[in-house]
């Protein structure tokens, strides 16, 4: 039986050439446990990706995205179709409330290139989810916001 992929909406949030990411819980039953990843989540039935990303960001960190968010692109594999949006983060980290995940942080361009960053909560360096790193590298390569459309096939384990 061919299972349909799950559709999710995720956000690249940036501030001062850094990117806001979530350190996912260290739960082996979720994708990328203990890895840095984007905020966002499942698109509910009848919901559009742009509405879903706004809802998810508000639920996860208490941040209201602008009325119009920019779509960066789409990445898919056999299990997940990721609708990727981007927007500036216009508040300080201490104004966010982490409602989901283990930690959050603003990762530098060097962190993204290295594929890992330190978490004070974990007390150690933690890896980026490979697909999340790929998306951020593409975002940086495209000029941090010059949009591309279509759904790219992601080949990550």
Secondary structure, 3 states (H helix, E strand, C coil): CCCCCEEEEEEEEEECCEEEEEECCCCCCCCCCCCEECEEEECCCCCCHHHHHHHHHHHHHCCCCCCCCEEEEEEECCCEEEEEEEEECCCCHHHCCCCCCCEEEEECHHHHHHCEEEECCCCEEEEECHHHHHHHHHHHHCCCCCCCCCEEECCCC
